[in-house]
């Protein structure tokens, strides 16, 4: 039975090379990215079938002991690489700045929405987070056999943009009730997640989740994974940068305007309604939103993942 299954998998992968139209995320137009994308399509399909055979088709994440072994060597050369739009180094975190890591579907569109916020964003990057395989490649992450989900890392100035603003964009930019996938992209590598670095982030993520679940109508359970970054230290760390060709992909010439996220057109309730902190506390004041209602009324995520059609530049504050 096992030999028959493996034979079928390789026959299926070979056939897939001639039928790219059945792959969920079609190959990008840029030559280098298209080549890499075509090369990994059969592995993605094999991984998806193995997921089904192993029970992951029921929405199950691969067990850590069954994940690919990985390696000690970094697979993405990001050292010195600068953000294609913002110009800052992806790896640097200036003094006083903070990090946020989340996942809400295909990371190309997820990243673009955040780098366009009008102030306070030092850099964004795409990568593989919350998995069990050290230093995975894109192909491995796409197979579902590493436990990673496609994520976005944000380095931001909390004096200019609030963590609450980033949270609001996160919730409104996708469907957090969709389990192991987002839109047409299905699999554990597309699951929704938000990962905290301190207790204040944890409190804000959990409180905003409850508020957004209520705003969605209460009958739809949010499936977003919420976990501490430190939970993944035993697997080498929470975050691994993706390859250079994925970074700020939608801003690059020849990119394919792809996005699978499913914004619900529902706003996160006002911070004053759900903040986990007492209104007279310094924590409440510290995390008050910095983006005004006029910004959200004009630029909030819209149904249909319209971010791919938006300009690549940072949103001008004079426009709202």
C-alpha positions as CSV (number, residue, x, y, z in Angstrom):
1,X,0.0,0.0,0.0
2,X,2.8,2.4,0.9
3,X,4.7,1.8,-2.3
4,X,1.5,2.2,-4.3
5,X,0.8,5.5,-2.6
6,X,4.3,6.8,-3.2
7,X,4.2,5.8,-6.8
8,X,0.9,7.6,-7.2
9,X,2.3,10.7,-5.6
10,X,5.3,11.0,-8.0
11,X,3.1,10.3,-11.0
12,X,0.8,13.0,-9.8
13,X,3.6,15.5,-9.3
14,X,5.0,14.8,-12.7
15,X,1.6,15.4,-14.3
16,X,1.3,18.6,-12.3
17,X,4.2,20.1,-14.1
18,X,2.1,20.1,-17.2
19,X,-1.0,21.4,-15.5
20,X,-0.1,24.6,-13.6
21,X,-3.6,25.9,-13.8
22,X,-4.7,23.5,-11.1
23,X,-2.2,24.9,-8.6
24,X,-3.9,27.4,-6.2
25,X,-1.4,30.1,-6.4
26,X,-0.3,30.5,-10.0
27,X,3.3,31.2,-10.9
28,X,4.4,34.8,-10.8
29,X,5.5,36.6,-14.0
30,X,9.0,37.6,-13.0
31,X,11.4,35.1,-14.5
32,X,13.4,34.1,-11.4
33,X,10.3,33.8,-9.2
34,X,8.4,31.9,-11.9
35,X,11.2,29.4,-12.2
36,X,11.3,28.8,-8.5
37,X,7.6,28.6,-8.2
38,X,7.3,26.1,-11.0
39,X,10.0,24.0,-9.4
40,X,8.1,23.8,-6.1
41,X,4.6,23.1,-7.4
42,X,5.0,19.2,-7.4
43,X,6.3,19.3,-3.8
44,X,3.4,21.4,-2.7
45,X,1.0,19.0,-4.2
46,X,2.8,16.0,-2.7
47,X,2.8,17.7,0.7
48,X,-0.9,18.4,0.4
49,X,-1.7,14.8,-0.5
50,X,0.5,13.6,2.4
51,X,-1.4,16.0,4.7
52,X,-4.7,14.4,3.6
53,X,-3.4,10.9,4.1
54,X,-2.0,11.8,7.5
55,X,-5.1,13.6,8.7
56,X,-4.1,17.2,8.1
57,X,-6.9,17.4,5.6
58,X,-9.1,17.6,8.7
59,X,-7.3,20.8,9.8
60,X,-4.6,19.1,11.8
61,X,-1.1,20.6,12.1
62,X,1.8,18.2,11.6
63,X,3.2,17.0,14.9
64,X,6.7,18.4,15.8
65,X,8.3,14.9,15.8
66,X,7.0,14.3,12.3
67,X,8.2,17.6,10.8
68,X,11.1,17.8,8.3
69,X,14.4,17.9,10.2
70,X,15.6,21.2,8.7
71,X,19.2,22.4,9.0
72,X,21.5,24.9,10.8
73,X,22.3,26.9,7.7
74,X,20.2,29.9,6.9
75,X,18.4,29.4,3.6
76,X,17.5,33.0,2.9
77,X,20.3,35.6,2.5
78,X,18.7,38.7,4.0
79,X,21.7,40.3,5.7
80,X,22.1,43.8,4.3
81,X,18.9,43.5,2.2
82,X,16.9,46.7,2.2
83,X,13.1,47.1,2.0
84,X,12.1,47.6,-1.6
85,X,9.7,50.4,-0.7
86,X,10.8,51.8,2.6
87,X,14.6,51.5,2.1
88,X,15.5,50.2,5.6
89,X,17.4,47.0,6.3
90,X,15.0,44.1,7.0
91,X,17.0,42.7,9.9
92,X,17.5,45.9,11.9
93,X,15.4,46.9,14.9
94,X,16.3,50.5,16.0
95,X,16.4,51.3,19.7
96,X,12.9,51.8,21.1
97,X,11.2,50.1,18.2
98,X,9.1,47.0,18.6
99,X,8.3,43.8,16.6
100,X,5.0,42.2,15.6
101,X,4.6,38.9,13.8
102,X,1.4,37.7,12.3
103,X,0.0,35.5,9.6
104,X,-3.2,36.0,7.6
105,X,-3.0,34.2,4.3
106,X,-0.6,34.5,1.4
107,X,2.2,36.7,2.7
108,X,2.5,38.8,-0.5
109,X,-0.7,40.7,0.1
110,X,-0.5,40.6,3.9
111,X,2.8,42.4,3.8
112,X,1.8,45.2,1.4
113,X,-1.2,46.3,3.5
114,X,1.1,46.9,6.5
115,X,4.0,48.7,4.8
116,X,1.5,51.2,3.4
117,X,0.4,52.4,6.8
118,X,1.1,56.2,6.8
119,X,3.6,56.4,9.7
120,X,5.7,54.4,12.1
121,X,6.5,51.4,10.0
122,X,10.3,50.9,9.8
123,X,10.2,47.7,7.8
124,X,8.1,44.7,6.9
125,X,9.3,41.3,5.8
126,X,7.8,38.0,4.8
127,X,8.8,34.6,6.2
128,X,7.9,31.4,7.8
129,X,6.7,31.4,11.4
130,X,5.4,29.2,14.1
131,X,6.8,25.9,12.8
132,X,9.0,23.1,13.9
133,X,11.6,22.8,11.1
134,X,14.8,25.0,11.5
135,X,15.6,27.2,8.5
136,X,13.0,25.9,6.1
137,X,12.9,26.7,2.4
138,X,9.8,28.0,0.6
139,X,9.2,24.6,-1.0
140,X,9.4,22.9,2.4
141,X,7.0,25.4,4.1
142,X,4.6,25.0,1.2
143,X,4.5,21.2,1.6
144,X,2.9,21.6,5.0
145,X,5.6,19.3,6.5
146,X,7.3,22.0,8.6
147,X,4.4,23.3,10.6
148,X,5.1,26.9,9.5
149,X,2.6,29.4,8.3
150,X,3.4,32.2,5.8
151,X,3.9,35.3,8.0
152,X,4.8,39.0,8.2
153,X,7.3,40.6,10.5
154,X,6.8,44.3,11.3
155,X,9.3,46.6,12.9
156,X,7.5,49.7,14.1
157,X,7.9,52.8,16.1
158,X,5.3,52.6,18.9
159,X,5.4,56.4,19.4
160,X,4.1,56.8,15.8
161,X,1.9,53.8,15.2
162,X,0.1,51.9,17.9
163,X,0.2,48.1,18.2
164,X,-3.6,48.4,18.2
165,X,-3.6,49.9,14.7
166,X,-1.5,46.9,13.5
167,X,-4.0,44.6,15.2
168,X,-6.9,46.3,13.6
169,X,-5.4,46.0,10.2
170,X,-4.6,42.3,10.8
171,X,-8.2,41.4,11.8
172,X,-9.9,43.4,9.1
173,X,-7.6,42.3,6.3
174,X,-8.7,38.6,6.3
175,X,-11.2,36.0,7.5
176,X,-9.9,34.8,10.9
177,X,-12.6,32.1,11.0
178,X,-11.4,30.1,8.1
179,X,-9.3,27.5,9.9
180,X,-6.4,26.0,8.0
181,X,-6.4,28.3,5.0
182,X,-7.4,31.6,3.6
183,X,-9.6,32.0,0.5
184,X,-8.5,29.6,-2.3
185,X,-5.2,28.9,-0.4
186,X,-5.7,25.8,1.8
187,X,-3.3,24.2,4.2
188,X,-1.7,24.7,7.5
189,X,0.8,27.0,5.9
190,X,-2.0,29.6,5.4
191,X,-3.5,29.5,8.8
192,X,-4.2,32.7,10.7
193,X,-1.9,33.5,13.6
194,X,-0.6,36.3,15.8
195,X,2.5,35.8,18.0
196,X,3.3,38.0,21.0
197,X,6.6,39.2,22.5
198,X,5.4,40.5,25.8
199,X,2.4,40.4,28.2
200,X,0.9,43.6,26.9
201,X,0.8,42.3,23.3
202,X,-0.7,39.1,24.6
203,X,-3.5,40.9,26.4
204,X,-4.2,43.2,23.4
205,X,-4.3,40.3,21.0
206,X,-6.7,38.2,23.1
207,X,-9.0,41.1,24.0
208,X,-9.2,42.3,20.3
209,X,-9.9,38.7,19.2
210,X,-12.9,38.5,21.6
211,X,-14.2,41.9,20.4
212,X,-13.8,41.0,16.7
213,X,-15.5,37.7,17.1
214,X,-18.5,39.5,18.6
215,X,-18.4,42.0,15.8
216,X,-18.6,39.2,13.3
217,X,-21.9,38.1,14.8
218,X,-20.9,35.7,17.5
219,X,-21.8,32.6,15.6
220,X,-18.5,32.4,13.8
221,X,-15.6,31.2,16.0
222,X,-12.2,32.8,15.3
223,X,-9.6,30.2,14.7
224,X,-6.5,32.4,14.8
225,X,-3.6,30.8,16.5
226,X,-2.3,33.0,19.4
227,X,1.1,32.0,21.0
228,X,4.2,33.4,22.6
229,X,7.3,33.8,20.4
230,X,9.2,32.1,23.1
231,X,7.2,28.9,22.6
232,X,9.2,28.3,19.4
233,X,12.7,28.7,20.8
234,X,13.0,24.9,21.1
235,X,12.5,24.6,17.4
236,X,15.1,27.2,16.5
237,X,12.9,30.3,16.8
238,X,9.5,31.7,15.8
239,X,10.7,33.4,12.6
240,X,12.7,32.6,9.5
241,X,13.0,35.2,6.7
242,X,11.7,34.1,3.3
243,X,13.9,34.2,0.2
244,X,14.7,37.6,-1.3
245,X,12.4,37.2,-4.3
246,X,9.4,37.0,-1.9
247,X,10.3,40.2,0.0
248,X,7.9,43.1,-1.0
249,X,7.0,40.9,-4.0
250,X,3.9,42.9,-5.0
251,X,6.0,46.1,-5.3
252,X,8.4,44.6,-7.8
253,X,8.1,45.0,-11.6
254,X,6.5,42.0,-13.3
255,X,4.9,40.7,-10.1
256,X,1.6,38.9,-10.4
257,X,-1.1,40.8,-8.4
258,X,-2.2,37.8,-6.3
259,X,-3.9,37.8,-2.9
260,X,-6.1,35.1,-1.3
261,X,-7.2,36.9,1.8
262,X,-10.9,37.4,2.5
263,X,-11.6,40.7,4.3
264,X,-15.0,40.6,5.8
265,X,-15.9,44.3,5.7
266,X,-16.4,44.3,9.4
267,X,-14.6,46.9,11.6
268,X,-12.9,46.1,14.9
269,X,-14.9,47.9,17.6
270,X,-13.4,51.0,19.2
271,X,-10.4,50.5,21.4
272,X,-12.3,52.0,24.4
273,X,-14.9,49.1,24.2
274,X,-12.5,46.2,24.5
275,X,-9.1,47.4,25.9
276,X,-7.9,45.0,28.5
277,X,-6.4,47.9,30.5
278,X,-8.2,50.3,32.9
279,X,-8.9,53.6,31.2
280,X,-6.9,55.5,33.9
281,X,-3.9,53.2,33.5
282,X,-0.6,54.1,31.7
283,X,-1.0,51.0,29.6
284,X,-4.3,52.2,28.2
285,X,-2.8,55.5,27.2
286,X,0.3,53.8,25.8
287,X,-1.7,51.7,23.3
288,X,-4.3,54.2,22.2
289,X,-4.7,54.1,18.4
290,X,-2.8,56.7,16.4
291,X,-4.6,56.4,13.1
292,X,-7.8,58.5,13.1
293,X,-11.3,57.4,12.0
294,X,-10.8,59.3,8.8
295,X,-8.0,56.9,7.8
296,X,-10.1,53.8,8.4
297,X,-13.1,55.2,6.6
298,X,-11.0,55.6,3.5
299,X,-8.3,53.0,3.6
300,X,-9.6,50.1,5.7
301,X,-9.3,46.7,4.0
302,X,-12.2,46.0,1.6
303,X,-13.8,42.8,0.5
304,X,-12.0,41.1,-2.4
305,X,-8.5,41.7,-1.2
306,X,-8.2,45.1,-3.0
307,X,-4.8,45.7,-1.6
308,X,-3.2,44.3,-4.7
309,X,-4.7,47.1,-6.8
310,X,-3.5,49.8,-4.4
311,X,-0.4,51.9,-5.1
312,X,2.8,50.6,-3.5
313,X,3.8,53.8,-1.8
314,X,3.1,54.6,1.8
315,X,-0.3,56.3,2.3
316,X,0.0,60.1,2.4
317,X,-1.3,61.5,5.7
318,X,-2.7,64.5,3.8
319,X,-5.2,62.3,2.0
320,X,-7.4,61.5,5.0
